[in-house]
């Protein structure tokens, strides 16, 4: 089941950008990956649900996106835009 996370708990308020988080992911910082998930999972899930009209399929798609981000993080070229 998809969980909504309190957005006030993100490091974005501390001036940490997605690009910085991706760089930290490349260095093996799993907390940075979790932060990206907290920041982007809710809006991405909402988009996927509106697109697919199926909660389960939207959840599976969301999971696939974040697995791909994790697997492909080594290919990210800092400071290219993350989005």
N, C-alpha and C positions, 0 to 999 in steps of 0.2 A: 504494500500500500504506500502511496506517495505521502510523505510527511512535509508539512509546511514548516519552515525554519524562520525564526525571528531574524529579520534582516538587520536589526540594530546590533546584532552580535558579529557583524562582518568587520573585516579590517579595512574595508574601503573608507570608512570614516577616518582612518589613520593615514590616508593618502597612499595606500598600497594599490597599485593599478593591476588590472588583469595581466598585463604584460610582465610585471614583476612577479606575480604569482606563477605564471607559466615558466618563467626563468627558474624559480625555486622548485617547481615540479621537475624540471630537467635535472636538477641537482639532487633529486630524491626526497624532497620535502613533501611528504604526504599531507601534511596539514595545509599546505598551499592548495593542493588539489581539492581537499575538503572545502576550503574557502571558496574556490571557484564553483563548486557544486552548490554551496549554500547561496551564493550570489545569483547564479543563473538557472538553477533547476526550476524554481517556481514560474518565472516568466516563460521559460522554454516549455515546461509542461502545459501551461495554459495555451500556448501557441499550438502545440501538437494536438491537444484535445480538441481545440476549435477546428483544426485541419482534418483530423481523423474521425471525430465524433464517436470515439470508443476509448473509454478510460484505460482499459487493459492494454490496448495497442499503444496508446500514448505513453503509458508507463514503460512498456518494453522499448519503445523508441527512445525515450529519455535515457534509459539505462544504456542503450547502445551508443548514444552520443557520448556519454561520459566515459564509457569503456574505451571508445576510440580516442578520445582526448588523452586518456592516460597512456594508452599504447603508443600513440603518435607524438607524445610530448617531446621526445628527443629530436624530432624534426623541426620543432618550432625555432624560428630565428629571431632572437631578441634584438631589437625592440620592435619588431613588426607588430602591427595591430593584432590582437587576439581574436577579435570578432570577425 
